[in-house]
Amino acid sequence: MRFKIDNKEVDLVRGVAYTLDAQQRKRHEIRAKTLQVLTVLVENADRVVTKQELLEMIWRDLVVQDQVLVQSIKEIRDMLGPNTIKTFPKKGYRWVAEIERIQKPVQLKALIPMRILALAFLTLILVIGLAHYILDKSSSQQLPRVAFLPVENNMPDRLHDWVPIKGMDHLTYGLAQQTELPVSDTDDVLLAVEHLQQRDLQNTMPIAQLVFKLQQKLGAQLIVQTRLTGYPEDLQLHYTLHSQHGPQQGVILSHSVDDALNQLIRALAEKFGQREITDGSHYQGAFSNQAFAKGVNAFLKRDYEAAIVLFQSALVEQPNMLAARRYLAGSLANTYKLPEAINLLQGSLLLEDNSISQKEHLRANLLIGYLLIHWPQGDNRQQELDLAEQYIAKAKGLAQSSQDKLFIAYSYEELGKIKRLQGQYSEATRWLLAALEYHQSFHGRYGQTAALIELAKIAIAQEEISEAKLYFTKAMQVANESNASPNQIWVLLAQADMYRDLGQKARAHTMAQQALDIAHLADSPQLIARVQAWFAHVPIHTVN
């Protein structure tokens, strides 16, 4: 059935809708389950179709929540208009929009003798059938079916709670649109995962076994597992590609979730869009950073010795891989090999400077400055701070030239720290207030806490404890707004430092214990280690 509604033409057989625009004819694919919902509603426009009917007709024999139906209704309204479907609370839905059915063209049998028509039709069917058989067989041999698992959300806030399902849907829809790869529908994958989890009541199924069962159930040769971590504007999308040749890992660095997901779609399209997975050679190129990806995982788990070995392995093949050099430097710094870390970063600054490497050069300058600020090495502290300022100033210049607001803010914060340590409080305050302005423009605003903590430290240095407490209160409010556990911990530890320096040890211990409780609740080894370092009276600075 085909029909028109406003400026749209809908083909229920092919599962597509077209925007009838004078400028262009835009095609919209209709998701399989949503197409079924649309078809049932249009064909029963004379009555209210109950939720139970729709769930039983379309998700038959499956236990699902009403949300899957609500999502399909939303997709139809987004595509065809908000007034196409009327909701009857606690009952169901009814199609209420007027449509113009598109009649089929005049049939050939009215113009051609029946015998000739039958012969021609039979021949056509045979030819089409043979062609489809050949094409389908060829396609099935060349193109693997892909299934995306929900994106694991490891972001330290509630701002990214939407990522697991919407991120999965973004990947599924994007890869299907940009390639000829067959991609398993989001609903089908979710239902398959739910079914397997129901059978594994103790949730002890190893990931390899889960993947194998999903491959069987979905007929997918490539299962894509993803995990999002990092901070707003500075994200990492870790991915694992599960195929018959075993898991292959990689990591994508990006400023936004959408960009990271799109980068993964492009990488999959390049590697698997037009060829069969016959051997491991297809995982080279964009997917050759497996050692780097494993190194980042080890780094995040604070297994720095293992991370060092992995990053060094990655650099054997790609010695100019600046991201691997930066993470290796961070691993060295976290094992207190400061001179080696700084030398490695200084070497990175000598490598080719282009549009791709510019951000890594920015990060290298910033990290060198950070290490000089937080881990004093020499006897001449003033000279060390002056050198740190030179590197931070270079980072600031690169950030400003590329209009990278996040790293402009980071540079301002570090310059503010330097001026605080030098006793230049007015100048320090100006840098930190400027950093705050940038952080306030981001979606994840809890980045403000670092600058607010620094402002509190300036107040403490000037013995203005009441003002320091106000800054700490504001910093905690910002961290609480997004439920950002790392930032809550930084505020509590900074307060604990203040009370310990004031001789109020019991209050300092209470603050630190609150921080430890939050770290355990977040189940983060890195956060737990940082708080335990406070109790052990050792430096809590680490490189993220």
Beta strands, then each sheet from edge to edge (+ up, - down):
strand 1: 2-5
strand 2: 8-11
strand 3: 16-20
strand 4: 25-29
strand 5: 49-50
strand 6: 85-88
strand 7: 92-95
strand 8: 100-101
strand 9: 146-148
strand 10: 152-153
strand 11: 222-231
strand 12: 234-243
strand 13: 246-254
sheet 1: 4+ 3- 2+ 1- 8+
sheet 2: 5+ 7- 6+
sheet 3: 9+ 11+ 10+
sheet 4: 9+ 11+ 12- 13+
end
